[in-house]
Amino acid sequence: MNKLAKLDHQFVWHPFTQMRDWLKREPVVIVAGNGAVLRDIRGREYLDANSSIWTNLHGHNHPRINAAIQRQLKKIAHSSALGLANEPASILARELVTATNPEICDLRHTIYESYAKSPRKSQIANRKLEKVFFSDNGSTALEVALKLAYEFTRRTRSAGSLPASHRRIEPRFLSLAGAYHGDTVGAVSLGHIDLFHKSYSGLLFKTDRVMSPYCYRCPFNRAKPERADAREYRKCSWECVGLVEKKFTTQRRKGNPYAAFVFEPLIQGAAGMIPQPPGWLRQVTEIGRGHGALLIADEVMTGFGRTGFSHSTLNSQPSTVLFACQHEGVQPDFLCLAKGLTGGYLPMAATLTTQKVFDAFLGEYGDFKTFFHGHSYTANQLGAAAALASLDILQGKTSIYARQNLEKNLHDELQALWSLPNVGDIRQVGLIAGIELVRDWRSREPFDLRERAGIRVCEAMARRGVLTRPVGNVIVLMPPYCTTKAQLQKIIRAVFDSIREVLGKL
Ligand SMILES: *Cc1c(COP(=O)(O)O)cnc(C)c1O
């Protein structure tokens, strides 16, 4: 075994990994990357079909991000945000505010005009995201939103309407079935994946869950399986939206309306790549707003152009819409960003919120209204420099063109997979695709997780030079934006051949 692989086996404990299985095999040791390609220590090349667990945007070793980090490195790598401001983080905060408020930023964004005509415009303008709290990863971005929403609610909601026994406001959170919002204790409390969360239940606080629109396995969907994305042929009456309404109404009757509604917009990632039918997000967020809830949008996976152009029905031309919420004209009170923020280079996150939330934490020093939260590497300069370069690349013509092509190529190439009886559903949202494996598409019968169908297919793909990780029985494809048509064809061929090899005989 290679020397570095041995060191890994001896000393490293890997995340979300059964280490007994890990220790049975020599691991792939990555030593270099370029564009969509990763190279291991033996000189073998792989396509990075999940953008290094959903973080990379423009490809590895991007000359412009490399240069930005090197330029910053010549000045300083890090100084604390406790008591000090710094150059790239100040500029990045402004750029994030600009990118996440398309209706109020300059007219480069064609979406402005469609918003201006829409009656929702004033509602959106009132909810401008204008304050940025930096942290290190997706979990902390959610943790920050959670604590802010909790404190904001306690400070602004009058307890007068509550019975005496409830005078102390206990802000309650609602999130979606199958939700994943990270691995710190607060973020885990917002999540609803029993497999990950059960063992920690004693550590967690209680949150409520509501049905998410998983059309392919929805009990309200009366349609027989077809060879198409289940959202397209579903037969239902939006019962899922009715359930959200009911949940909010019931909680309000208890005298303690939900403090916040937490969701991934357009598609839930770790839940199993569960996409929302168009219109769902707008309806449920309007319901939540109607019941006085704050909206916490987790765009850790969906942010920075991942959700593509196809949902932008608001404007005829493709625009530089970078966030999933914008596709449905939803403006949250909290927007959580991480994974792609630095283009997949450095661990950095941001939680954006409104002036109104910010103001609730203002006071005399002795009022102790300060937001008591922070991390040592908050507003790290190298991360901020990488993020600025990444945002700049994203807004350029080359990247927009590449993303449009990739979205179209992904759609076209995925069609070949429908001929496989073990493919039950293929769900594409922009530059993200989930392929759900089943015993037989006609019955939708799932594999037992112990059969490791998704894992085995991904192992077979790795042997063909394509790297990704499944979510349960769902194969995830989320390649870097620079992935060429030929590279994408290789990825899809690997999926096709691997499914046939691993499951074909069943
Ligand atoms: C990955 C992810 C997180 C957690 O981010 P980390 O950086 O891994 O802590 C939170 N929410 C969503 C939607 C994610 O995909």
The ligand as an ORCA input file, in Angstrom:
! r2SCAN-3c Opt
* xyz 0 1
  C     -23.570     20.576      3.509
  C     -24.789     21.244      4.004
  C     -24.835     21.833      5.278
  C     -23.697     21.737      6.233
  O     -22.551     22.354      5.739
  P     -21.103     21.965      6.325
  O     -20.198     22.934      5.680
  O     -20.859     20.542      5.904
  O     -21.188     22.119      7.802
  C     -25.978     22.497      5.640
  N     -27.035     22.581      4.816
  C     -27.031     22.033      3.594
  C     -28.219     22.191      2.717
  C     -25.921     21.331      3.150
  O     -25.932     20.754      1.936
*
